[in-house]
Amino acid sequence: MLKNYVKIAFKVFLRRKFYTFISLFGISFTLVVLMVAAALFDHFAGPYPPETRTDRTLYVVEILATNQEGSQINSGSPSYAFLDRYVRGLPGAEGVSVFSKGGVSVSYDDVEKIESHVMLTDGSFWDVFAFDFLEGRPYTEQEAREGSFVAVINEATRRKFFGEESAVGKRIEVDGQNFRVSGVVANVPIFRQKTFADIWVPVSTSPSEAYRTYAPSEGYGSYTFRGNFQAAILAWHSGDIPLLKEAFQTRLAQVEFPDPRRYDRIQAAAYTPLEEISRQAYGEGFSTAAFTEVYVDDLLFTLIGSGLLFMLLPALHLINLNVSRIMERASEIGVRKTFGASSRSLVGQFVVENVLLTLMGGVVGFLLSFWVLFALSHSQLIQYGQFHLNYRIFLFGLLVTLFFGVFSGVYPAWKMSRLHPAEALRGGSL
């Protein structure tokens, strides 16, 4: 019976080419938009190199210092000294890395000026994150502690300085300092905020030693718990995340203040990657609530709600098209019901036709989505961005396609199948 349904479906599609084209266009266009949006979000928040352990990673990126009266507030990124003292060695962590947010540095290749994004890291950075090394190796924890002038560069930087030649062992100049290249890694997209850079060097090679000291700094009375660093905490298992969060809060209760009259309390939190993304999207800046509230549910609700609303309009449009298409076949339905066709078999036939139509639109949508992501990857609109379809996006697209097929086909088919044969033969009306 299913084989007959399929044969009838293709004959109907060829007979009403205009309806078929409009339906395919609506399905494929909607699917392309949803799949491209899903692919972008998946690449921003999903487990991709070098941030492949998102299910067991926490980040500390912001702190808030206040006093009892609330008259003094100092907020921003933590310093290396603060993170080194109160985050490194956290009980229950597989590894902790402290690294800078990075900045732009200038190099010169003969007479050409080359700007690169440089990140200062410790040796643990290469254990916490899973970089794809194309050649060479990362610098070690010992090299990072001793201040060895070694560097890891990305593929694009190797091409700028050395062309297609091997870069390992060669020298590269960054802001007047000379580094020996120890390894080359694949380009990291700019939206991977925790790991993006062109060049990675040990934090110990910094010209100033001030980052090591947890003490008052000169100037307007700020303290070195503020800086330009962040920390990544890697858990042994994803189930250890709540315990690590509690351990970090215990550490915060032990913070020593150089001048308790100015600041006597620190607020901070260790967030999962998804929690950090949701806070960036919905947070209200630095406040007490900023370190106690997360917005993951709000983010997921917004994403799912937006997707459903976006699908609703084309789904309703497909229902109207299906109603018009089925109305033209009212006499056929009347004849079949007169000869004993059941409502169940009629509904099955129309649902199969609609599912086939949406699957055809889904195939077109998949191909167009692949082309859009390929074009976006090669457009250089997003630095080092490489987007592609994977099994998660494929399953999402398949669910969307089946949603279109079932939702837009069942109701019109059910209504028409309930028509009296005589009424159907007269042209029927839904």
PyMOL commands that set and color helices and strands:
alter all, ss='L'
color gray80, all
select helices_A, chain A and resi 2-15+17-45+54-56+80-86+125-128+141-146+155-162+203-205+210-212+238-252+273-282+289-291+296-327+330-338+343-379+391-417+421-425
alter helices_A, ss='H'
color red, helices_A
select strands_A, chain A and resi 57-60+63-66+73-76+93-100+103-109+112-121+133-136+150-154+171-174+177-185+199-202+229-235+265-268
alter strands_A, ss='S'
color yellow, strands_A
deselect
rebuild
show_as cartoon
